């Protein structure tokens, strides 16, 4: 007795990657790059950036500080002596710390953004966590008297990070991840 042999079952065709996955990767990478640009601006600006930033902040705040009318930032600088240098050093340390914190989360978003090409759930979860945590240094940066260029890159990084967060969980990405899981 012979048995008819069944034809081998062909594996299902690989699922096509939806454009939302590419948009997710693109926005995560763009958010990371915006944060990197802001950090580079801070690191490259160094003490000069901190001095300019402190002068601008003092110009804005002097009227509200209760100092005699007509007093300028230069007057405060002349009266404070070494304290002015300490204030600049402190401002520079603050800017550098926030830039370093933003740079850490930029690397996080860049790495896991690139890992999300296959829409793996773990990568999307880590992008979500990274995008939310990346808000912290950027909110500190924009809520302070940061230089305009650094604030602009922080706004861009926050907006792009939040867009990436939304793109992580769109239905086409979920369907693509499930289809890839079934196939492999």
ABEGO torsion letter per residue (X at the ends): XBBBBBBBBBBBBBBBBBAAAAAAAAAAAAAAAAAAAAAAAAAAAEAAAAAAAAAAAAAAAAAAAGBBBGBBAAAAAAAAEAAAAAAAAAAAAAAAAAAAAAAAAAAAAAAAAAAAAAGBAAAAAAAAAAAAAAAAAAAAAAABBBBAAAAAAAAAAAAAAAAAAAAAABAAAAAAAAAAAAAX
